[in-house]
């Protein structure tokens, strides 16, 4: 075998390895975020006892609360927190500003958590082993996101 043939084979092997590495990264399961940072070193996690955060929550009903303040990062005007019967946080609900476009939000989340497992006209769903993230457009054209703990 001549040097130029060996060099060509090495280049082909390198390209093949790079393509396989890129393909495996694209198919890699990305872990979905399980917390929200509302500023001032205040982080609220799915599964937390709601009592840990009661100082900056407004109780709306027995099983859900609204975070005081807003708008929040990611252009959410309101964030609601739902709890289970043991007062553990089971779901976050984000109500986005009316100017937010559903398609733009889907593209934005693709950059951080990958492509959705299910994608429809006005609803996209991402899932990992512990968390489900649903992004949808309501009948009033408001974009809403739900971050749900699958274990609660």
SERO-4910 file (N, C-alpha, C, O; in steps of 0.05 Angstrom, whole numbers):
BEGIN
 pado doro    nc1    nc2    nc3   cac1   cac2   cac3    cc1    cc2    cc3    oc1    oc2    oc3
  Unk    A     17    -23      0      0      0      0     18     25      0     38     26     14
  Unk    A     11     45    -16     27     69    -18     18     89      4     -4     86     15
  Unk    A     35    108     10     30    128     31      4    144     26    -11    149     44
  Unk    A      0    151      1    -25    166     -5    -50    150      0    -71    160      7
  Unk    A    -48    123     -5    -71    106      1    -75    103     31    -98    103     40
  Unk    A    -53    100     46    -55     98     75    -67    124     86    -84    123    104
  Unk    A    -57    146     76    -67    172     86    -97    174     80   -112    184     97
  Unk    A   -106    166     56   -134    167     49   -151    149     68   -173    157     76
  Unk    A   -141    126     74   -155    107     92   -158    120    120   -178    117    133
  Unk    A   -136    132    130   -137    145    156   -158    168    156   -172    171    176
  Unk    A   -159    183    135   -178    205    134   -207    194    134   -224    204    148
  Unk    A   -212    173    119   -238    161    118   -246    150    146   -269    153    154
  Unk    A   -227    137    159   -233    126    186   -239    148    205   -257    146    222
  Unk    A   -224    170    203   -229    193    221   -257    205    216   -271    211    235
  Unk    A   -264    208    191   -291    219    185   -313    200    194   -333    209    205
  Unk    A   -309    174    191   -329    155    200   -332    156    230   -355    156    240
  Unk    A   -310    158    245   -311    160    274   -325    186    282   -342    186    301
  Unk    A   -319    208    269   -332    234    276   -362    232    271   -378    242    287
  Unk    A   -370    220    248   -399    218    242   -413    200    263   -435    207    271
  Unk    A   -401    179    271   -413    162    292   -415    176    318   -435    173    332
  Unk    A   -395    191    325   -395    206    350   -417    227    350   -432    230    369
  Unk    A   -420    242    327   -441    262    325   -468    249    326   -486    259    339
  Unk    A   -472    227    312   -497    213    312   -505    203    340   -528    205    348
  Unk    A   -486    192    355   -492    183    382   -499    206    400   -516    203    418
  Unk    A   -486    229    396   -493    253    413   -521    262    407   -536    271    425
  Unk    A   -530    261    381   -556    270    374   -578    252    386   -599    261    394
  Unk    A   -572    226    388   -591    207    400   -589    204    430   -606    191    442
  Unk    A   -570    217    442   -566    216    471   -590    228    485   -599    250    478
  Unk    A   -599    215    506   -621    225    522   -611    248    539   -592    246    554
  Unk    A   -623    271    536   -616    295    551   -634    296    576   -658    293    573
  Unk    A   -622    301    598   -638    303    623   -653    329    624   -641    350    619
  Unk    A   -678    328    630   -695    352    631   -691    366    658   -689    352    679
  Unk    A   -690    392    657   -686    407    682   -709    402    701   -732    397    692
  Unk    A   -704    402    727   -724    395    748   -727    417    768   -737    413    790
  Unk    A   -719    441    761   -720    463    780   -724    489    766   -721    491    741
  Unk    A   -732    510    781   -733    537    770   -717    555    789   -719    552    814
  Unk    A   -703    573    778   -688    593    792   -703    619    790   -705    631    769
  Unk    A   -714    629    812   -730    653    812   -714    677    821   -726    698    827
  Unk    A   -688    675    822   -671    697    829   -666    699    859   -680    686    875
  Unk    A   -646    714    866   -640    718    895   -632    693    909   -639    689    932
  Unk    A   -618    675    895   -610    649    905   -633    632    914   -631    616    933
  Unk    A   -656    635    901   -680    620    907   -685    600    885   -692    607    862
  Unk    A   -681    574    891   -685    553    871   -707    535    882   -706    526    906
  Unk    A   -727    529    866   -749    511    873   -747    486    856   -746    488    832
  Unk    A   -747    463    869   -743    437    854   -769    420    856   -783    421    876
  Unk    A   -773    406    834   -794    385    835   -787    366    858   -764    359    861
  Unk    A   -807    358    873   -803    339    895   -798    353    922   -800    340    943
  Unk    A   -791    379    921   -787    394    946   -813    395    962   -835    395    950
  Unk    A   -811    397    988   -835    404   1004   -841    433    999   -823    450   1001
  Unk    A   -866    439    994   -873    467    988   -868    485   1011   -863    509   1008
  Unk    A   -868    475   1036   -863    491   1060   -835    505   1059   -832    526   1071
  Unk    A   -816    493   1045   -789    505   1043   -790    532   1028   -772    548   1031
  Unk    A   -811    537   1013   -812    560    995   -835    578   1001   -841    597    985
  Unk    A   -849    574   1022   -874    587   1028   -871    618   1030   -890    633   1026
  Unk    A   -847    628   1036   -842    656   1039   -846    672   1013   -850    696   1014
  Unk    A   -844    659    990   -847    674    965   -868    661    947   -866    662    922
  Unk    A   -887    648    960   -910    636    946   -936    647    956   -938    653    980
  Unk    A   -955    649    939   -982    657    946  -1000    633    942  -1002    623    920
  Unk    A  -1013    624    964  -1030    600    961  -1056    608    947  -1070    626    955
  Unk    A  -1062    593    925  -1086    599    909  -1108    580    918  -1131    589    921
  Unk    A  -1102    555    922  -1121    535    932  -1105    515    948  -1081    519    952
  Unk    A  -1117    494    957  -1104    474    974  -1081    460    960  -1061    453    972
  Unk    A  -1083    457    933  -1063    441    920  -1046    457    900  -1030    445    886
  Unk    A  -1049    483    899  -1031    498    882  -1025    527    892  -1042    539    906
  Unk    A  -1002    537    884   -992    562    893   -982    578    869   -978    567    847
  Unk    A   -980    604    872   -968    621    852   -943    635    863   -943    644    886
  Unk    A   -922    635    847   -898    648    856   -903    678    855   -912    689    835
  Unk    A   -896    692    877   -899    721    879   -878    734    861   -855    726    861
  Unk    A   -887    754    847   -868    769    829   -874    763    800   -897    756    793
  Unk    A   -854    767    784   -857    762    755   -855    789    741   -858    810    754
  Unk    A   -850    790    716   -844    766    699   -818    753    707   -801    764    721
  Unk    A   -815    728    698   -792    712    705   -775    707    681   -783    712    658
  Unk    A   -751    696    685   -734    689    663   -748    670    644   -766    655    652
  Unk    A   -741    671    619   -754    654    599   -780    666    590   -796    654    576
  Unk    A   -786    691    599   -809    707    591   -836    695    601   -857    699    589
  Unk    A   -835    682    624   -859    672    637   -871    695    654   -856    707    670
  Unk    A   -896    702    650   -909    723    666   -917    712    693   -917    726    713
  Unk    A   -925    686    693   -935    674    718   -924    646    720   -921    632    699
  Unk    A   -919    637    744   -911    609    749   -928    598    772   -929    610    793
  Unk    A   -941    576    766   -958    563    787   -944    537    795   -930    524    779
  Unk    A   -947    530    820   -935    506    832   -958    488    842   -974    497    858
  Unk    A   -958    463    834   -978    444    843   -965    424    862   -941    417    858
  Unk    A   -979    416    882   -968    397    902   -985    372    904  -1009    373    898
  Unk    A   -973    351    914   -988    326    918   -999    326    946   -997    346    961
  Unk    A  -1011    304    955  -1024    302    981  -1004    304   1004  -1012    309   1027
  Unk    A   -978    300    998   -958    302   1019   -943    329   1018   -922    333   1030
  Unk    A   -955    348   1003   -944    375   1000   -917    376    986   -901    395    990
  Unk    A   -911    356    969   -887    356    952   -894    369    925   -916    364    915
  Unk    A   -876    384    915   -881    398    889   -881    377    867   -861    363    863
  Unk    A   -904    375    853   -907    355    832   -907    367    804   -902    353    784
  Unk    A   -913    393    802   -914    405    776   -910    435    777   -919    448    796
  Unk    A   -895    445    757   -893    474    752   -910    480    727   -909    465    708
  Unk    A   -923    502    727   -938    511    703   -929    540    697   -931    557    714
  Unk    A   -919    544    673   -909    570    664   -928    582    644   -934    570    624
  Unk    A   -938    606    650   -955    621    631   -938    642    618   -928    661    632
  Unk    A   -933    640    593   -915    659    578   -930    684    570   -954    685    568
  Unk    A   -914    704    565   -923    729    554   -938    724    528   -930    707    512
  Unk    A   -959    740    523   -976    735    499   -960    740    473   -968    731    452
  Unk    A   -938    754    475   -922    759    450   -905    735    442   -894    734    420
  Unk    A   -903    715    460   -886    691    454   -900    673    434   -924    667    436
  Unk    A   -885    665    414   -895    647    393   -888    618    400   -866    612    408
  Unk    A   -907    600    397   -904    572    404   -880    560    389   -863    547    402
  Unk    A   -878    564    363   -857    552    347   -829    561    357   -810    546    357
  Unk    A   -827    587    364   -801    597    374   -793    585    400   -770    579    405
  Unk    A   -813    580    418   -807    567    443   -798    538    439   -780    529    453
  Unk    A   -811    524    421   -802    497    415   -773    497    406   -757    481    416
  Unk    A   -766    514    387   -739    516    377   -719    523    400   -697    512    401
  Unk    A   -727    541    418   -710    548    440   -705    525    459   -682    521    467
  Unk    A   -725    509    465   -722    486    482   -706    464    468   -692    448    482
  Unk    A   -708    461    442   -692    442    428   -662    446    432   -647    427    434
  Unk    A   -654    471    435   -626    478    439   -616    468    466   -592    461    469
  Unk    A   -634    467    486   -625    459    513   -631    430    520   -616    417    535
  Unk    A   -654    420    511   -662    393    519   -667    374    496   -677    352    500
  Unk    A   -659    382    472   -662    365    449   -689    365    436   -706    381    444
  Unk    A   -693    348    417   -719    347    403   -740    334    420   -734    316    436
  Unk    A   -765    343    417   -786    330    433   -792    301    424   -787    294    401
  Unk    A   -801    285    443   -809    257    436   -834    257    420   -838    239    403
  Unk    A   -852    276    426   -877    278    411   -880    307    403   -875    325    418
  Unk    A   -889    311    378   -892    337    368   -917    339    351   -920    324    331
  Unk    A   -935    357    358   -959    362    342   -961    391    336   -942    407    342
  Unk    A   -982    399    323   -985    427    314   -981    447    337   -966    466    334
  Unk    A   -995    443    359   -995    462    381   -986    449    407   -993    460    429
  Unk    A   -971    427    406   -963    413    430   -938    397    425   -936    382    406
  Unk    A   -918    401    443   -893    385    442   -888    374    469   -893    387    490
  Unk    A   -877    349    470   -872    335    495   -844    324    495   -836    310    477
  Unk    A   -830    331    517   -803    319    522   -806    302    547   -822    308    565
  Unk    A   -791    280    548   -792    263    572   -765    250    577   -750    244    558
  Unk    A   -758    247    602   -736    229    610   -747    211    631   -772    209    635
  Unk    A   -730    196    645   -740    176    664   -755    188    688   -771    175    700
  Unk    A   -749    213    695   -761    225    719   -780    248    713   -797    255    730
  Unk    A   -778    260    689   -792    285    684   -806    285    657   -796    274    638
  Unk    A   -829    298    657   -843    303    632   -846    334    629   -854    347    648
  Unk    A   -840    344    605   -842    372    599   -861    375    575   -855    365    554
  Unk    A   -883    390    579   -903    394    558   -904    423    552   -907    440    570
  Unk    A   -902    430    527   -905    457    517   -929    458    498   -929    442    479
  Unk    A   -948    475    503   -971    476    485   -982    505    483   -976    522    498
  Unk    A   -998    508    462  -1011    534    457  -1040    531    464  -1054    514    453
  Unk    A  -1050    548    482  -1078    546    491  -1096    557    469  -1087    568    449
  Unk    A  -1122    554    473  -1142    564    454  -1140    594    451  -1147    604    430
  Unk    A  -1131    608    472  -1128    637    470  -1101    645    459  -1093    668    462
  Unk    A  -1086    626    447  -1060    630    435  -1038    638    455  -1018    650    448
  Unk    A  -1042    631    480  -1022    635    501  -1006    610    503  -1017    588    503
  Unk    A   -979    613    504   -962    590    506   -959    583    536   -954    600    553
  Unk    A   -962    557    542   -961    547    569   -942    523    570   -942    507    551
  Unk    A   -926    521    591   -909    498    594   -915    485    621   -921    499    641
  Unk    A   -913    459    622   -917    444    646   -892    426    650   -885    411    632
  Unk    A   -880    428    674   -857    411    681   -867    393    703   -874    402    725
  Unk    A   -868    367    698   -882    348    716   -863    326    726   -848    315    711
  Unk    A   -864    321    752   -849    300    764   -864    274    760   -886    271    769
  Unk    A   -852    255    745   -866    230    738   -867    211    762   -882    192    762
  Unk    A   -851    216    783   -851    198    806   -870    205    828   -873    190    847
  Unk    A   -884    227    825   -902    236    846   -931    232    836   -950    238    851
***
